[in-house]
Amino acid sequence: MIEIKNARNQQFYDYWQNLERKGESIIPLKSSFVPEDIGHLLSNMIVYELISKDNIKIRLQGTAINERFGQDMTGGNYLDYVEAERRPVASSAFWLMAQQPCGVIATLEHALSSGRKITVESIGFPFENDRGDNPIIIYQSNEIEDYNPIDHKNDGLLKLIFVVDRQIIDIGNGAPSFVD
């Protein structure tokens, strides 16, 4: 049983669960996602397109996330914002969601452009791309106000995103194992 700490993330989970599926598919088509249905969640949403193992394109980034990082990363490669040694693991987590369809819920520490650190809970799910090519992953990401972050080794490197915890969500195809 997954535990979702943020109410907005729970709303996104409930919305995704109720999207129409095509035939026997366990994941919805991207076209079944109607932004107007959850307009109050859009500012904390990120849409990714999995181009290759080395390129996870940020197709759309909500305004609240832009404010967190002090920039709009739309159009960029998500992996450019991940430390070089963690890029293969980060890429694998995204591709796992598409190849053995599953969801992910993660607790992350973000280093903001202001220098402040916050802890967020992000929950993401795969969508079938209506064009039939690159998989789509949509995440909802919200701050956890009462979370006590885990102290981690500070090696002096800037960490825009540090994964504290990641759990795989079984969406009907089993929960694959994943080691962070």
Number of C-alpha atoms within 10 A of each C-alpha: 5 10 8 16 18 17 11 17 24 15 15 22 18 11 13 19 15 10 16 15 15 12 7 6 12 18 21 22 20 18 13 15 16 10 10 9 10 12 9 10 19 20 17 21 23 22 17 25 24 22 14 12 14 15 15 24 20 21 19 18 21 19 16 17 21 15 14 18 16 13 12 17 19 17 14 16 19 21 19 12 13 19 16 9 8 12 17 14 14 18 19 16 18 24 20 18 23 21 10 15 22 23 24 21 22 18 23 22 21 20 18 17 13 10 9 9 15 18 23 23 22 24 26 26 25 30 25 22 16 14 10 8 11 17 22 25 25 23 22 25 28 24 20 18 11 8 13 9 15 10 7 8 6 8 7 6 7 11 16 16 17 17 15 17 13 18 18 21 21 16 17 11 11 12 16 13 9 12 8 13
